[in-house]
Amino acid sequence: MSAEIAAPVSDELLRRYDISGPRYTSYPTADRFVEAFAAEEYAQALTQRRSGPAAMALPLSLYVHIPFCESLCYYCACNKIITKHHDRATEYLRYLEREVELHVDRIGRGQTVSQLHFGGGSPTFLSDDELRTLMAMLRRNFHFIEGGEYSIEVDPRTIDEKRLDTLAELGFNRLSFGVQDFDPAVQKAVHRIQPAEQVFSLVAAARAKGFASVNVDLIYGLPQQTPESFERTLAQVNQLRPDRIALYAYAHLPERFKPQRRINIVEIPSGASKISMLSRSLAAFLSAGYVYVGMDHFALPDDALAVAKRQGRLHRNFQGYSTQPDCDLIALGVSSIGRIGATYSQNAKTLDEYYDALNHGRFPVVRGLALTRDDVVRRAVIMALMCQGNVLFESIELAHLIDFKSYFAKELEDLKLLEEQGLVVVDAQGIQVTAQGWFFVRGVAMVFDKYLQSDRTRAKFSKII
């Protein structure tokens, strides 16, 4: 594990690494998925999981995508459906049950689950009764263990204290509030008005009701933001003191995400302003006592994520950093991405396609990937860097029957520049990410990405810090 961060990183280093790269929630990354891996291949992967006793003993992770939102946020790059018609959720829940039934037919009922995440869209688009129906269906088909991580993304505009009671009653123990920015001018520019007082009230109520962890999402680089205005938001977040903070850089890609075409490009802050916002964010959160977990995540020292980092138990899946052991992830709902064994899969991205597959009794998987031996080796190295901040040559060699220094001779040569910049230390035993390098861990991992090194198509990814 790399050392705790003692001081904010320099603006000069931030400018030097103001580059794009994958987030490595998987390796290979989702842009490498192919249509040759579809429903039949996914079904085979599930069958193989059931026939493997070791895999069956490991708990599952579940992800459920709820695509509906009542209101469009102009910055959004998620797969979502904007609608005021809540009856559409009723139909969607019926199809989610069909998808679960297909899984149960393959892997059996009562599989152990240690991690559940509802994402979107806005999961709290669902009514309390619909949330109860969905959770009851999942509990009929899976066994949720005590002490697992059960989280839900929350749009503060869609809930009140009474709804928090419902979420607690249903077994959710972690909440993630979408805040982005407290500044009224920024909120107006991105079409997401939510007074700070509303968020403060909800977070206080969540604490009083015993939720184990509350996360707040922030975005820098939004229209109308300035380093000074964002610093005011940072001060408010530190006053709010959530257990976890996710800080994302806004990527303006209107050619890919239609909602972003409504953003006035002249209102987007300059690259220099974004660097200043990031620098001020790092300084503000570290001085407030937060642990820099990695990538864009911060946590209070006693939060489970910070504890997992200290103990070398961090893991990474399609939802980001996790405290749960590395395990298979069953992804339910439109556009969801999952992992079974050495395979990845993604569901259809439109409701029509998703419903049609299930109407014909097929998994709605439309693309995915079966990993090669080289993919598996590189995944092990990249995830060790992303989660533990170090790679021990011997452990990789024993697990994958390779000679690390000859297998990765080119990569070790490429690391020399990062070593000169003080981001890594390479010795006879392995690779260690330094305290300074931990801020740029995506850049270190990119060295081992065979696909990225071969085509250099980085523009489609977000900035690495």
Phi, psi and omega in degrees: 000131178292157185293158174296149182284125182269330184210154179300152179284155184285152177298326181297317179290323176299319179294320182297325182254030174278064184233165180267152177185164182295157176273348178054046165286349171206162166218129353300160183282163189299336179291351178265358179295150182233153181286346177294338173262109184223213189301316183294316180295323178294318179300320178296321179297320177295319179298317178296324178298317182293329182277352180260109184299326180293316180295323181296333182283342182275140178291158178265160166247140178243137171237132178238122180263122175251106192278351191276143172222146177280332187224145182272124171265124191295335182279349196293135176242014181276163173279111185215164177231119181272121181201148173263353185272097184288345178294341178295333179292326180300314178295318181300319180296325178297320180286327174301320179295321177298319180295319177297319180299322177298321178293316181298323178299330183270320188246354178094154179279151174086018176298140182287135178237130179247354183212132178224136177222126172262121179234178182197203021049201178231101178304329180281008165297327179294144175287168178301317180296322179292321175297320177297316180300315181295314181293323178297320179296316180295320181290332175294331188254340180229157177254113180270122184280155173293140177083008177284172177261113183237105191238158179214139175279134188237126169273112185303338181284350187250001183226164173222186183299324180297321179292328175299322176300319179297316180298319177296317180300325182281353175105001176289134180238002178221136181238145174234114181266128174279107181253307180072303179194142179271350185288126183300324181293321177293316179301319178294320182294332181254006176062049177213087182269119176208107183302145179302323182301325179295316181292316179302318181296317181292319180295318178298318179294320179298320177296316182297331182271000171090017176297136187291330183205138176239125178252147174236129176267135175233152176228131173249149184100010180282159178300144179076355177284144169230161176305324182287317180293321181290330177296327176294321176297318179300319179296321178293321179295318177296327175290320177296323178052061174293160180293326181225152176228131172248121185244111185248149173270132177287130176249116182273103182229066185297337178290338179259326185237105187304320181304330183290347178291344179276353180277134177283112187298332181289345179271354181283131182295154180291167177301320179296322178293322179295318177300318179296319178297317179296314180301315179294325178296313180301314180296317183295314184286321179293320179291337178276001175097006178284148174269132175280104185288321181147159181053246183242027185243137176233152178209150174296151187304329182266002176289149184302328181290318177293321178297317180297323178296313181300323185269002179072029183249015178293142173229171184218131175222194186293347175264000179110209180289145183217153175267350184278148180302151179304125185207170177292146181238116174268122183252125184244141176104169183299133176071359184297146179244131181228178180218129173230117181058230180262040178225152171238155181210152176225136178283164177306145185268350177244151180298320182300314179295317181298312180294320183298316179300314182291327176297333179262011176073023181249151169299141183278023180286129181243346176199163181177203184198136168259120187289141173279172177299319179297320177302316183295318179296311182294324176300317181299319180292312183297318181290328175296319177294313185292329186256317183256343180076013175205159177228124175265120183306315185298320182294321177292320181296317180290322183286329188237005174055052176230166168260109190303312188292331176274322180297319183247038182300316181295317182296319178295326176293318180294332180290343184299323178296317179294328178292320177297329180275000177080020182267333179220160170235126179245125177227193185293336183270330183170200182244129179239125174281131181282171177302317177292321182292337182298332176292337185242030187298331176298320179296324176293315181297325182301334179300329184263004180274102183298320183292317181294320181292334184278329183239347174058025180275079185265346187298336182281353181259164175284168177293147188284346175211000000 
